[in-house]
Amino acid sequence: MLPLNVLLVLTFALAEVFSAPTQTPFQVPATKPRQLRGRFLQITDMHPDPYYKVHKSQSKACHRNKPKKKKNRSHYYGTPYSDCDSPFTLTNFTLDVLDKHWAEEIDFVVWTGDNARHDNDRKLPRTPSEIYDLNSVVAKRMEKIFSSRGIPVIPSLGNNDVWHQNILTPGPNSITNEYSSIWKPFIPFPYHQVFQRGAYYSVEVVPNALAVISLNTMYFYDSNKAVGGCLTKEPDDPGNLQFDWLQVQLKLYRARNMQVWLTGHVPPSSGNFFPECYVRYVDLSLRFQDTILGHLYGHMNADHFFFVEAIDLEFDLDQDSRAISLQNGDLCDALLEDFSTLPKSSRTDLDNYGVINVSPPVVPNPYLPTFRIFSYNITGFEASPVGVLKKDRKHSHHRGEHGNKDELCKDEPYRSSWKCQLNSTWQADPDSPSRRNQLWSPLGYAQYYIPDLAEGNKTHQPHFKLEYTTYSPLDLHPAAAEEDGKFVYPIPLGNLPKSLRKGPVEKSKYTPYGMRDLTVGSWVELARRLADGKENKLRKQFREFMYMGGE
């Protein structure tokens, strides 16, 4: 049972948002669609905590006890580099900033889960009603800020959005039913039945052109002991059913010449997913590389990227020596070591790679609050909103060059692995938007954070500031001579720091990566630079961004 003061806070918050306009992008009358801005928001891991109190002990989850030393006390807007979750002051402040400075500048919102506090206080155990109440409050704010403007919001289920933590049984169940109600404004009506079965669905954020698929990674996550882990002998396992559904969705979108973002909470890796679920994810990622623009996840609370690769589907690979453990050890060192195994440019087949982007969270646990604004190419959309499927698509298929797959698949345990079952043709095309900058291609992102979080108080708000961007500094402003006289700023001038507002500059501390775009080849090129032992400054910046000075 929640204490009375918490219930009152939740009641007033709900009352406020329930009075908001309820118009959603799936129920609006046929009116002129919003003009595309070529940007979208990713926000993840808010973790609001109704029990958070100011000046309490960080060792007590910022819930009680006032330490003698100020450095051990909680702060008004949140406590950076701690194990404490977000006070309502922080979640409200973040959403207010998005409402004021970004809601009119974006086309859709990718919201990758965890909207309830961690279960990190034995004296205050979480309850299902508290988890649902917190998710309802945040969902209503998202609806008020974005859906009321006709902006699609695509939420995903986090491992802390369920009770017990990390455990989700096959649906339909009480959890999938509850979230089908909480997220009703965001889920297109045709997907409600699918959602109740498995908490996954799809949204066409630009009708007939661009979609976002929200996956329920709880059915792939190896901490969820209530599912079977996508074993081939269990076709009704919820992970297998979800992959079957995803395969159909990708085939349909590809047939319609649409492009797709895959999103979810827990990133797909050999350290996070059940082995057989990971194999299926890698296979689909590479089989539909010409249709999938990218992969957006949260959960890890650290800023990074990594690859799913064709070699992950081989048998004779020493997986233990190569796999990235995203749970233990130093993540940065593990990634740099993995990047060092990339082949030289002349020997790299980009058909064999998918790029996983992991965004850091709003919660300052263990670093600083953040959100990301992505930009993507919308040039030519108005002239040709729906393309025609090319008939000369390149086909490729990786068939086990590292070992005798046909021989190994005759015997157990290999015969029962998805590695032996998945033999469909891969659809990869160097001229697809994930590989070459064109309509719908991802161009870059800007990451905002609050470096002065601990300084905020009742009379002085903290500030969201630009931490860094992936762009080249010259790409933030129009070129001297423009062919069509139009330029879509990747970051609106008002949301740039003063040093970047006036015009193009050749160098800036905010543009360390200088990436031309976010296509597969650009990410592989960045990974090679990071693996280069001579790039000490770049490696240092990559580590600083990952841990925000906290480690």
N, C-alpha and C positions, 0 to 999 in steps of 0.2 A: 504493500500500500504506500503510495506517495504521500509525503507530508503535506499538510494543508497549504503552506506557502507555495510549494511547488505546483500543486494542483491549480492554485489561483493564477500563477504565472502562465501555466499552460492554457487555462480557460480563457484568460484575457487575450493571449496570443491567438488562440483559435478563433475567438470572437472577431478579432481584427481581420484575420485573413478570410474568414468565411463571408465577411461583408464585401470582399473584393469582387470585381467582375469575374464571371465564370466562363467567359468566352474562351474557347480553345481552338487551336488550328484545325481540329478535326470536326468541329461542329459549326463553324462560322458559315454564314450565308455566302452565296457565290458573289464575291466582291473582287475588286482588283487586288492581286496578291502583293505582298510587301516587296519593295525593291530589294534585290540581293545586295548585301554589303561585302560579301566575300570573306566573312569572318565567323568564327564560332567560339564559344566558351567551353573549356573543360574545367570542372570543379569536382573535387573529390574529398572524402574523408573529413567531414565537418566535425563529427563527434561532439555535439552539444551535450553539456553536463549540467543537469538541473541542481546538482548538489554542490557545485563549485562555489567557493567563498573566497573573498579577498583576504590576504594576509594570513592564510592558513598554511599548514605544513605541506611542502611538496612531497614529502615521504608518506603523507596520508592522502594522496591523490587530490590535494588542495581542497579537502572536505572539512578538516577540523584541526585543532591544536595550533596555537600561534608560537612559532619558533622564536628563540631569543635573537638569532642572527637574521638580519634582513634578507641576506642572500638566499635563505631557505624558505622565504615566504612567497605566497602566490601574489600575482599582480592583477590589476583591475581588468585589463583587456585580454588576459591570458598569460601563461608563464612559459617563456621560450626555453628550449633545451631541457624539458622536464618530462615526467611521466603523467602529467596532468592533462585532462581533456579541455575542451573549449568552454569558457563561460558564455552565457547568452549574449553578453556585451560584444564578444568577438564575432559570433555567428551573425548577429543582427548588423553589426558594423560592416562586415564583409558583404552581406546581401544589400545593404544600403548603398555601398560603393558601386556594386554592380548595377543597381537600379539607376543610380544617378549618372554614372560615367560610361556604362557599357551596353545597357539594354537596347538602346537605339542604334548600336553600332554592329550588332551581330545577327546572324540568321538562325541559329539554333544553339541548344545547350546540351553538351554531353556531361552527364552527372553520374559519376562512377561509384556511388555507394558509401556506406558507413555513416549513417545519420543518427546514430545513438551512441552513448558513451561506452567505453570499454568496461568490461567486468573486472575492474582492478581494485575493488574495495570489498573485502569480506564482510565488513559491517554494514554495507549497503549493497546487497546483491541486486542485480538487475531483475526485472520482471517483464513478462511479455507486454503487459499494458503500458509500462514505461517506454519500452522500445517503440511500440506502435504510436504512442502519443508524440514522442519526439519526431518520428518520421512524418507524422501528420502535420505537425507545426511547420517543419521545414518545407514539406511539399506544398502547403498552402501559400507560403511565402514565394516559392518558385512559381506557382501558378499566378499569383498576383503580379509579380515582377515581369515574367516572361510570357506565359500563356495568354494573359489578357491583352498582350500586344500582338498576338498571332505568331509568337516565336515557339516552335516545337521544343519541348524539353524531353530528354531521353534518359530516365534514371535506370540504374542497375542495382541489383541486390548485393549488399555487402555481407561479409561474414559476421559483422557485429550488428546486422539488422535482423538477426534471427535469434531465437532462444530455444535451446541452449546455443551459446556461441559456437560457430563453425558447423553445427549439425542441422542438416535439412533433409528430411525424408522425401521419397518420391511423391510428387503431387498427383492429383490435387490434395491439398491439405490445408490446415487452418492458416498457415503462413502465406501460401500463395493466394488463398482467398482474401486474406486481410489486405495484402498489398494490391490485389486487383481492385480493391475499393479505394485505398489510399491514393493510388496512382491512376485512377480512372480517367482524370483529365488528360493524361499523357499517353495512354495506350490506345492506339486506333481500335475502333470497335471490332473489326474482323479478327483481331488477335486476342481478344479477351479470353476465349476458351483455351487457346494455346497457352496463354499466360497462366491461367489457373492450373494447368497441368504441370508447367515447368518454370514459370517466372522468366520467360524469354519472349521476345517479340521484335518487330521491325517497324520503323517509321520512315516514310518517304519525306524527308525534310525539304527537298525540292521535287515536287511531283513529277514522275516519269523520268527523272534524271539522277537524283542523288538520294541515297538511303543510309540510315544508321541502324545497325542490328545490335540490340542489347542482349548479351548472353548472360545466362545465370551460371557463373563460374563455381558456385557452390557444388554443382554436380560433377565438377572436374577436380576440385580442390582436395588434395590428399589428406587434409585434416578432418574431412567430413566422413566419419566412419559409418554413416547410415546408408551409403551407396556402395556399389560394387566396383567402381573404377573403370568402367568402359570395357570390360573383358569381352572378347569376341563371342564367348559361349553364353553371354547374357544380353541378348538383343533388346530386352525390355529394361535394362539398366537405364536410369534417367539420363546419364551422360551420353549413352549411345543414342537414345531417342532424340536428345537435343542435337547431336551431330547429324543425325539423319535429317532432322528438320532444317538445320543450317545448310546442309548440302542442297536441299530442294530450293531454299531461298536464294542461294548463290546462283544456281542454275537458272532460276526464273529471272533474276536481275540481269544476269549476263545475256540471256536471250532478248531482254528489252534494252540492251546496250546501256544499262545504268551502272553507276559507280557506288561503292559501298564502303562505309567505315565499320569495322568491328570494334565493339566496346564491351567492357565488363569490369568487374572489380579486381579479382586476383589475376595477376599477369600469367600468361602461359609460359611455363618453364619446367625443366626437369626437376627443379627444386620445389615447385608449387603444385604441379598437377600429378595425378596418378599416371604412371608410365604409359598405359594404353590410351588414356585420354590425351596425353601430350602428343602421341604419335598421330592420332586422328586430327588434332588441331594443326599440327605442322603440315600434314598432307593436304588438308583443305586450304590452308593459307597459301601453299605453293601451287596447288591445282587451280586456284582462282586468283592468281597474282594479277592478272589483267583486269580483274573486277574489283579487287580489294584495294582501296586507297591507302589504308593503314590500320593500325591496331592501337587502341587507346585504353589504358588501364590505370588503376590507383593502388591502394592497399599497402604498398611497400613503404610509404612515408619518406621516400628518398627519390630525388630527381635522377633518372637514368634512362638509357635505352639499351636494347640488345637485339639479337637476331634469332629467329627460328630458321633452320637451315636444312637443306636436303640431306646433309650428312647425319642429321638426327634420326634419319630413317634407316640407317645402315645397321648391320648386325655385328661386324667385327670391330667396331669402335670401342675403345676403352672409355665407356661413358663416365665412370667415376673420376677419371683424370681430367675429363673435358667439361663435364656439366658444371654450370654455374649454380652454386648454392646460394639462393637468395635469402636464406634464413640465417646462415652462420658465417662467421669470418668477416673479412673486410670486402664489402661489395665492390668498391672501386677497384681494388687490386684484382679481384676475380674477373671483372669486366675487361680491364686492360690486358690481362693474360689471355682471355678469350679472343680479344681483338687481334692479338699478336699472331694467332693461328690463321688469320685470313690469308688466302693465297695472293700472290702478286697480281697487279692489275691485268696483266696480259693473260693470266690464267684464271681470272674470275668470271664465272658465268652467273650473272645477276638473276637469272631465272631461279636460282637455288636459294634465294634469301627473302625473308619477310622481316619487317622492322617493327619491334614492339616498343612503344613509347609509354613510359610510366611517369605520371605526373605526381609531384609532391602534394601534400594535403593542406587543408585549411587549418586543421588542428596543430598547435605548436608542440606536438609530441612526436618526435623528439627535437624538432628544429623550429622553423618559423612558418607562419601562415602564408599560403600562396594560392594563386590561380593562374590559368594559362588562357591566352587568346591566340587561336590559330587563324591563319589566313589561307585562302585557297583561290585558285584561278577561276574567275567567272568571265573572262574575256570571250566574247562571242556568244554568250548564252542567249541574249535577247534576240540575236539574229537567227540562231538555230537552237532553240531550247531542247529539242529532242534529236539526238544524232541517229545515224544509220549504222547498224552493226557491220563491221568490216568482215568480208568473207575470206580474207587472206591472213587470218590470225595465225601467229606462229604457235606450233604445238611442240612441247618438249616433255620428256619423261625420264626421270632418274631411276635406273633399274638395278642399283646395287653394284656399282663399280668396285666398291671396297669389300670384296668377299663374294663367295659363291652363294648368292641368294637362293637360286633354284634348288641347290643341294640342301642347304640349311632348312628350307621350308618343308622338306619332306618329313622331318622329325620334330618331336616335341623337345623343348618348349616353344621353339620358333614357330612351328606350324600353327599354333593357337594365337600368335601375335598378329595385330593389325598390320605389322610390317609385311606379313605374307599375304594379307587379304587385299591391300590397297594397291591396285594396278591400273587405275583409270588414268587417262591422258591428262597431263598438266597443261593448263592454258596460260602461257606466258607470252608476252608480246613487248618488245623493247619500245614500241610506239604507243603503249597504253599509258593512261594518266599516272599510274604508280611509278612509271619508269622515265617518262619524258614530260617536261613541263608543257601543259596544255589545259584545256577546259577541265575543271574539277581537280587538277593536281594540287596537292598540299604544297604551300610555298614557304611557310615558316611559322614560328610562334614567338610571342612575347610573354615572359614570365614575370609576374608581379608578386612582391612579398612585403612583409612589414618588418623592417630592420629595427625599428624603435618601439617594438611591442611592449617591452617592460617599462617604458617611460610614460605610457598612456595612463590617464587617471580620469576622475569625474569631470575635470575642467579642460583637459587637453587630450584630444583624440590622437591616436597613432596615425601613420600614413602608409598607404600602399604605394610602393615605389617600383619602378622598373628595375628588375634584377639583371636581366640580360635578354637578348633576342638571338635567334639563330640566323638572322638576315645579314647580308653584307650591308655596311652603313650606306652605301650608294643606292641601295634598293628601297630605302625608307622615304625617298623623295623622287618626284618625277625627273626624268632626264631633261637635258637642255632642249632637245628637239623631240617632240612627240608626234607620232604619225597621225593619231586620230584626235589629239587634243584632250584625251581623257586619261586620268590616272587614279587608280584606286589605292589609296594609302593603306599599306598593310597594318599600320598603327595610326589611328587618328592623331593629328598634330597635338591636340589638347591633352592626349594621354602619353606624350613623349616628354622626357626630361628636357630642360631648357637647352642643353648643349646640342640636342638633335632637332629642335623645332625649326630653326631658321633656314636650314637647307642642307644639301649633301655635304658630308665630311668623309675623308678617306679612312680615318681610324677613329674608333671609339671604344671605351671600356665596356660599353653595353653590347658590342657586336663581336665577341671573341671567336665565334665559329665561322662567320662569313660564308654561310651556306647559300648556294644559289637557289635551292628549293629543298623540299623534304621528300624527294623521290628516293627510291631504293639505292641508286648509285651514289647519291649525295651522302646518305648515311654510311654506306660502306667506305666512302672516301674519308669521312670524318673519323670513323673507327680506325682506319689505317694511320691517320695523323696522330691520333691518341696513342696508338701502339708504338709509334716512333719514339725511341728513347731520346732523340734530340729535341723533341717538342715538350721540354720541361714546363714551360710557361702554360701551354695549353692543357697539359695533364693536371697541373696545379689548379687551373681554373675549373676543369671538369670535376675535380674532387671538391672544390669549394662550393660549387653549385649543388652537388649531390648532398652535402652535409650542412651547407649554409654556415660554415664555421663552427659547427657543433661537434661532429664526430662522436 
